[in-house]
Amino acid sequence: MSKPCPICGRPPVDDFKPFCSRRCKTVDLNRWLSEGYRIPVADDWDEDPEAPPPQRPN
């Protein structure tokens, strides 16, 4: 069983997976383009703009 459409909750359609329609696919794209969705970033290395980003522990 597949997950429901992340926008409206209806079952997904193969042509638009993971969405149920072109409308829901467009709504999601618009949210990304208008910065409705954001990926969090760490702002703690802004002391030296030339310094490389900090390494993440494994």
ROMITOR-373504 format. One line per field, with one value per residue: x, y, z of N, C-alpha, C in turn; residue in three letters. Coordinates in steps of 0.001 Angstrom, whole numbers, plus 500000, padded with zeros to 6 digits. Layout:
// residues N
n.u	X  ...;
n.v	Y  ...;
n.w	Z  ...;
ca.u	X  ...;
ca.v	Y  ...;
ca.w	Z  ...;
c.u	X  ...;
c.v	Y  ...;
c.w	Z  ...;
rest	ALA  ...;
END
This chain:
// residues 58
n.u	500851  500581  501784  499624  498706  500830  499805  496916  495991  494678  494635  497636  498324  499621  500748  501422  502838  504472  501988  498401  497302  497758  497324  497904  500600  501575  500930  502699  505187  505019  505098  507746  509128  508280  509432  508047  508597  511468  514874  516557  519485  522732  523927  526349  529003  529729  531738  534206  534156  535705  536453  536244  533181  532093  533108  531048  530470  531040;
n.v	498813  502230  505431  508148  511040  513776  516339  516467  514052  512032  508875  508120  508689  506913  508448  510849  510360  511138  512235  512912  514193  516543  519076  518908  518277  520624  522471  521636  522125  524908  525620  524974  526727  529238  529364  528157  525737  524870  523999  523312  525008  525246  528085  528587  528920  531380  533159  533331  533953  532784  530355  526763  524781  523307  519993  517135  514830  511305;
n.w	500000  499143  500323  501280  499286  499845  499985  499942  500958  499591  497727  495864  492330  489591  487438  488679  490990  494026  494333  493968  491848  489115  490068  492890  492702  491532  493534  495557  494282  494025  496731  497352  495598  496481  498885  500958  502008  503783  504127  507006  508169  509676  511294  512508  511660  510710  511460  510065  506823  504838  505776  505661  505724  508849  509811  509943  512576  512262;
ca.u	500000  501385  501451  498678  499210  501265  499077  495494  495709  494039  495592  498425  498075  500931  501279  501816  503366  503660  500777  497198  496868  498655  497106  498679  502011  501862  500882  503950  506254  504872  505570  509212  509602  507967  510117  507141  509375  512869  515779  517292  520946  523393  524561  527380  530345  529784  532801  535194  533489  536625  536686  535375  532131  532558  532914  530076  531010  530459;
ca.v	500000  503442  506535  509086  512291  514634  517609  516362  512801  511022  507892  508632  508208  506581  509537  512001  509900  510648  513045  512304  514952  517606  520203  518705  518346  522040  523109  521306  522863  526312  525779  525000  527927  530429  529132  527651  524658  525269  523014  524033  525047  525757  529374  528776  529068  532653  534023  533515  533528  532010  529049  525698  524393  522344  518574  516436  513561  510105;
ca.w	500000  499082  501217  500667  498721  500939  499981  500294  501657  498738  497197  494737  490975  489011  486604  489486  492278  495139  494421  493396  490678  488661  490973  494121  492311  491326  494855  496219  493612  494404  498114  497310  494911  497274  500150  501982  502607  503930  504704  508050  508086  510866  511041  513522  511106  509998  511952  509009  505588  504009  506398  505145  506661  509842  509495  510798  513092  511632;
c.u	500889  500894  500463  499384  499611  500520  497650  495107  495000  495078  496351  498030  499440  501545  501839  502458  504465  502354  499600  496764  497929  498524  497949  500177  502433  501848  502190  505123  506202  505355  507097  509709  509331  508554  509165  507763  510806  513652  516610  518802  521498  524117  525737  528789  530504  530889  533826  534578  534381  536863  535760  534291  532653  532258  531909  530696  530309  529740;
c.v	501241  504488  507458  510323  513223  515970  517444  515055  511738  510021  508451  507985  508016  507723  510702  511622  510801  511413  512347  513001  515975  518816  520065  518775  519807  522808  522871  522075  524342  526548  525807  526309  529208  530337  528801  526477  525158  524135  523754  523934  525595  527050  529628  528918  530375  533596  534328  533028  532699  530599  528001  525355  523344  520910  517972  515148  512375  509259;
c.w	500000  500077  500516  500123  499871  501021  500492  500986  500839  498248  495998  493415  490321  488209  487417  490808  492782  495314  493748  492108  490288  489592  492235  493840  492149  492644  495592  495607  493993  495831  498169  496713  495690  498681  501292  502709  502690  504555  505747  507848  509391  510504  511979  512953  510336  510497  510874  507703  504660  504555  505792  506167  507639  509402  510455  511305  512445  512615;
rest	MET  SER  LYS  PRO  CYS  PRO  ILE  CYS  GLY  ARG  PRO  PRO  VAL  ASP  ASP  PHE  LYS  PRO  PHE  CYS  SER  ARG  ARG  CYS  LYS  THR  VAL  ASP  LEU  ASN  ARG  TRP  LEU  SER  GLU  GLY  TYR  ARG  ILE  PRO  VAL  ALA  ASP  ASP  TRP  ASP  GLU  ASP  PRO  GLU  ALA  PRO  PRO  PRO  GLN  ARG  PRO  ASN;
END
